[in-house]
Amino acid sequence: MNGKRGLAWFGAMAMVAAVGCGGGGESGGGEAAKPAAPRPAAKAPAEAAAPAATPAPAAGGAAAGTSAVKGAVKFEGAAPKRAKIQMAADPFCQKAHGDATSEEVVVNDNGTLQNVFVYVKSGLEGKQYPVPAAPAVIDQHGCSYSPHVLGMMAGQTLKILNSDDTLHNIHALPKINAQFNLAMPKYVKEKEQKFDKPEVMIPVKCDVHSWMASYIGVLTHPYYAVSGDDGSFDLSKLPAGTYTIEAWHEKYGAQTQQVTVGDGESKEITFSFKAS
């Protein structure tokens, strides 16, 4: 590489590192944000479709309970057709995942809705839960974010992976926490970040590949789940008590229900979102 080409290469990389992803964020914390108009997201790998289990409370904090709130997220009406995402602008993405479709609304064969973040919104006040040592993980794989919807605790490490041999630029757009904007060329395979405060939900996007989108729910406790390919959720190991449970979806907004469970009791609830 001669001097002029070397300078040009380093200059280009400096510009990549400074690339930002514009757009609005969503507020959160105790109240869930009204979802912004979502961008289409690439279809996540198949293994990401399974519902996320409630993480067990880490040792040293409030004791895990013996109660549970379980259920499913139903979808009413005709399922919208999932739009195909055009990835021709990046040959790697086109080859790796050229048949990707939007994850904005994913209706399962059993009439349930995927990618709904279900969590305890209130009822755990005064209880403290240690931050898990294991990180939450989001991967840039096949030019999509996997998982599409993710839960984690405030202060927990977020491990960001780049499984693709192409440039990605991950930009989190919270309103309560600090934003971050990270360029990840193909040779940068891992970075780490944290959110210090609870916030539901935090949108994540990328201007390098404008179809990429994800949402992260950050809480002070481990009682959350994401509906998967059967639409179910499971909030187990809850202490006995009365809780407000919220279900959040990027297009259809949020719904809440109040549930009371005794020691060792398990109750079933159903959320239902209608086609609009």
C-alpha positions as MATLAB code, in Angstrom:
seq = 'MNGKRGLAWFGAMAMVAAVGCGGGGESGGGEAAKPAAPRPAAKAPAEAAAPAATPAPAAGGAAAGTSAVKGAVKFEGAAPKRAKIQMAADPFCQKAHGDATSEEVVVNDNGTLQNVFVYVKSGLEGKQYPVPAAPAVIDQHGCSYSPHVLGMMAGQTLKILNSDDTLHNIHALPKINAQFNLAMPKYVKEKEQKFDKPEVMIPVKCDVHSWMASYIGVLTHPYYAVSGDDGSFDLSKLPAGTYTIEAWHEKYGAQTQQVTVGDGESKEITFSFKAS';
ca = [
       0.000    0.000    0.000;
       1.557    3.323   -1.040;
       1.416    6.454    1.131;
      -1.564    8.072   -0.565;
      -3.643    4.877   -0.534;
      -2.746    4.231    3.088;
      -3.870    7.702    4.104;
      -7.095    7.274    2.178;
      -7.813    3.913    3.865;
      -7.232    5.266    7.363;
      -9.354    8.304    6.553;
     -12.206    6.078    5.375;
     -12.086    3.979    8.508;
     -12.148    7.103   10.671;
     -15.312    8.195    8.891;
     -16.898    4.767    9.479;
     -16.137    4.977   13.190;
     -17.912    8.326   13.334;
     -21.023    7.138   11.499;
     -24.207    7.742   13.481;
     -27.671    6.295   13.089;
     -30.304    9.011   13.327;
     -33.884    8.688   14.489;
     -36.031    9.080   17.539;
     -35.995    7.035   20.706;
     -38.649    5.801   23.092;
     -39.148    6.712   26.701;
     -39.367    4.114   29.432;
     -38.720    3.149   33.013;
     -41.832    2.600   35.079;
     -43.988    3.478   32.083;
     -43.659    1.788   28.732;
     -43.026    4.086   25.794;
     -45.491    4.514   23.003;
     -43.852    2.628   20.126;
     -42.347    4.734   17.378;
     -43.167    3.913   13.783;
     -40.949    0.838   13.332;
     -38.659    0.156   10.448;
     -38.800   -3.265    8.838;
     -36.409   -5.694   10.442;
     -34.729   -8.650    8.865;
     -36.016  -12.091    9.737;
     -34.099  -13.413   12.733;
     -32.475  -16.846   12.731;
     -34.858  -19.688   13.560;
     -33.330  -20.373   16.942;
     -34.348  -16.888   18.137;
     -38.064  -17.682   17.782;
     -38.366  -19.683   21.026;
     -39.928  -17.752   23.930;
     -37.447  -16.308   26.391;
     -37.666  -17.901   29.826;
     -37.710  -15.758   32.941;
     -34.133  -15.657   34.268;
     -33.743  -16.944   37.820;
     -32.979  -14.184   40.340;
     -29.269  -14.019   41.068;
     -28.042  -15.068   44.481;
     -27.773  -12.442   47.212;
     -30.943  -10.429   46.600;
     -34.653  -10.885   47.169;
     -35.556  -14.564   47.431;
     -37.136  -16.275   44.454;
     -40.783  -17.090   45.007;
     -42.934  -20.100   44.198;
     -45.672  -18.322   42.242;
     -46.092  -17.864   38.501;
     -48.018  -15.878   35.924;
     -48.193  -17.610   32.566;
     -50.174  -17.218   29.402;
     -50.199  -16.330   25.746;
     -50.480  -13.319   23.456;
     -53.314  -13.758   20.962;
     -53.794  -11.965   17.652;
     -57.262  -11.056   16.400;
     -57.996  -10.484   12.738;
     -56.221  -11.280    9.503;
     -52.471  -11.596    9.849;
     -50.707   -8.913    7.794;
     -48.466  -10.144    5.022;
     -44.815   -9.831    5.960;
     -43.007   -7.584    3.479;
     -39.851   -8.871    1.841;
     -36.786   -6.812    2.702;
     -34.618   -5.570   -0.133;
     -30.960   -6.219    0.728;
     -29.394   -5.764   -2.704;
     -27.481   -2.681   -1.499;
     -25.105   -5.000    0.383;
     -24.035   -8.099   -1.602;
     -23.071   -9.947    1.590;
     -26.514   -9.408    3.112;
     -28.264  -10.337   -0.100;
     -26.369  -13.623   -0.247;
     -26.627  -14.415    3.477;
     -30.282  -13.581    4.012;
     -31.813  -12.462    0.738;
     -35.221  -13.981    1.554;
     -35.668  -12.019    4.792;
     -39.060  -10.578    5.710;
     -40.127   -7.889    8.157;
     -40.443   -8.799   11.839;
     -42.686   -5.849   12.651;
     -45.702   -8.166   12.991;
     -45.151  -11.932   13.158;
     -48.326  -13.971   13.645;
     -47.835  -17.648   14.449;
     -49.748  -20.531   12.897;
     -51.759  -20.923   16.118;
     -53.020  -17.332   15.971;
     -50.625  -15.899   18.527;
     -48.238  -12.963   18.257;
     -44.449  -13.131   18.418;
     -41.982  -10.586   19.801;
     -44.184   -9.227   22.584;
     -42.250   -8.115   25.673;
     -44.176   -9.239   28.775;
     -42.964   -8.124   32.179;
     -43.914   -7.189   35.739;
     -44.563   -3.462   35.576;
     -45.436   -2.980   39.256;
     -45.700   -5.040   42.417;
     -42.019   -5.611   43.137;
     -41.338   -2.209   44.721;
     -38.863   -2.380   47.584;
     -37.325   -5.638   46.388;
     -33.764   -5.623   45.094;
     -32.310   -8.158   42.709;
     -28.596   -8.538   41.947;
     -27.462   -7.952   38.404;
     -26.690  -11.223   36.598;
     -23.012  -11.944   35.982;
     -23.830  -13.473   32.607;
     -24.342  -10.904   29.825;
     -27.412  -10.390   27.714;
     -26.494  -11.013   24.077;
     -27.561   -9.421   20.806;
     -26.062  -10.676   17.555;
     -25.821   -9.114   14.108;
     -26.379  -12.243   12.062;
     -27.543  -12.538    8.471;
     -27.860   -8.745    8.475;
     -30.536   -8.792   11.137;
     -30.570   -8.401   14.913;
     -31.053  -11.583   16.880;
     -33.113  -11.548   18.973;
     -35.518   -8.961   17.635;
     -36.805   -8.206   21.159;
     -34.583   -8.618   24.194;
     -34.887   -8.195   27.967;
     -32.104   -7.491   30.458;
     -31.471   -5.848   33.823;
     -30.117   -2.379   34.479;
     -26.365   -2.614   34.986;
     -26.102   -5.962   33.227;
     -23.520   -6.261   30.477;
     -24.891   -6.281   26.943;
     -22.613   -8.310   24.699;
     -22.907   -7.178   21.078;
     -21.727   -9.686   18.475;
     -21.052   -9.307   14.789;
     -21.366  -12.727   13.153;
     -21.336  -11.229    9.655;
     -18.399  -10.528    7.370;
     -19.609   -7.012    6.691;
     -19.762   -3.612    8.367;
     -22.533   -3.010   10.906;
     -23.283    0.085   12.948;
     -25.343   -0.483   16.099;
     -27.020    2.576   17.590;
     -29.162    2.421   20.717;
     -31.643    5.287   21.055;
     -32.851    5.460   24.672;
     -34.352    8.587   26.215;
     -33.424    7.837   29.831;
     -30.119    6.012   29.457;
     -27.093    7.220   27.538;
     -27.091    6.528   23.814;
     -24.317    4.608   22.146;
     -23.324    4.366   18.508;
     -20.743    1.742   17.573;
     -19.207    0.996   14.199;
     -18.420   -2.713   13.881;
     -16.455   -3.536   10.731;
     -16.312   -7.220    9.801;
     -13.100   -7.762   11.775;
     -14.693   -6.389   14.994;
     -16.622   -9.343   16.380;
     -17.575   -8.236   19.875;
     -18.259   -5.133   21.944;
     -19.875   -4.528   25.324;
     -22.208   -1.851   26.689;
     -24.509   -1.272   29.680;
     -27.744    0.550   30.458;
     -27.721    1.924   33.994;
     -31.419    2.739   34.386;
     -34.665    0.863   33.713;
     -36.309    1.769   30.416;
     -39.048    0.075   28.379;
     -38.382   -0.019   25.459;
     -35.067    1.054   23.881;
     -35.012    0.959   20.064;
     -31.850   -0.162   18.318;
     -31.149    0.543   14.655;
     -28.475    0.795   11.991;
     -28.135    3.248    9.111;
     -25.653    1.033    7.292;
     -28.537   -1.419    6.839;
     -31.700    0.616    7.367;
     -33.966   -2.426    7.678;
     -32.232   -3.626   10.850;
     -34.164   -2.953   14.060;
     -34.381   -4.359   17.557;
     -35.919   -3.385   20.910;
     -34.477   -3.841   24.401;
     -36.418   -3.767   27.667;
     -34.289   -2.840   30.693;
     -35.642   -3.626   34.173;
     -34.559   -3.712   37.816;
     -35.768   -7.307   38.213;
     -35.614  -10.568   36.240;
     -39.348  -11.111   35.692;
     -39.807  -10.687   31.956;
     -40.295  -12.809   28.864;
     -40.645  -12.450   25.088;
     -43.384  -14.343   23.249;
     -41.971  -16.787   20.727;
     -43.238  -19.080   17.999;
     -46.139  -20.364   20.116;
     -47.038  -16.944   21.581;
     -46.532  -18.071   25.168;
     -44.830  -16.383   28.106;
     -43.841  -17.606   31.565;
     -43.110  -15.394   34.561;
     -42.106  -18.022   37.104;
     -40.486  -17.872   40.554;
     -42.465  -14.778   41.521;
     -43.053  -13.969   45.189;
     -46.698  -14.079   46.207;
     -48.350  -10.718   45.593;
     -50.442   -8.495   43.366;
     -48.823   -7.459   40.108;
     -49.455   -5.317   37.080;
     -48.304   -7.281   34.046;
     -47.646   -5.367   30.832;
     -47.400   -6.697   27.292;
     -45.603   -4.387   24.818;
     -45.520   -4.678   21.041;
     -43.652   -2.397   18.652;
     -46.677   -1.776   16.398;
     -49.730   -2.370   18.593;
     -48.606   -0.651   21.779;
     -49.015   -1.834   25.370;
     -51.697   -3.535   27.457;
     -51.797   -4.250   31.191;
     -53.573   -6.698   33.486;
     -53.584   -6.994   37.268;
     -53.008  -10.429   38.771;
     -52.817  -11.681   42.360;
     -50.985  -14.926   43.099;
     -50.508  -16.724   46.396;
     -47.577  -18.864   47.471;
     -47.179  -21.778   45.098;
     -50.034  -20.534   42.899;
     -49.887  -20.260   39.113;
     -52.369  -18.180   37.142;
     -52.993  -18.000   33.404;
     -53.740  -14.717   31.616;
     -54.181  -13.845   27.956;
     -53.344  -10.653   26.105;
     -55.013   -9.973   22.769;
     -53.893   -7.530   20.093;
     -56.115   -6.657   17.132;
     -55.114   -6.073   13.537;
     -55.156   -2.406   12.626;
];
